[in-house]
Amino acid sequence: MSANASIILVVEDDAIVRMLIVDVLEELEFNVLEADGSDQALLFLNDQAQHIDLMMTDVGLPVMDGRELATLARTLRPALPILFASGYAESIDVPAGMHVIGKPFSIDQLRDKVKGILQCS
């Protein structure tokens, strides 16, 4: 992990999609924490020693969906910016301080969205 890079928690149950997102974010010089679902994500979120600048989550997660996870994440870390990734981005209403990126997205779209969110927070 590079010392001054932002830390992004990526929550995605599809291993291939998660690997691609992580690869792109690491190539953009972000530090990335990986979670394959809400249980793993909550381990990071509950660890107060673990700094997280942004949580990027798939909406369609098994067990606890991305919205439920985001709600819980905000109770644990009220100021945490959240980015939802969804194939149905245009039909999603997100609470204040939360953002959406439509799947599939390009590397440039992901970079611009993440940098935009991190600059605002």
Secondary structure by P-SEA (a helix, b strand, c coil): ccccbbbbbbbcccaaaaaaaaaaaaaabbbbbbbccaaaaaaaaacccccccbbbbbcccccccaaaaaaaaaaacccbbbbbbcccccccccccccccccccccaaaaaaaaaaaaaac
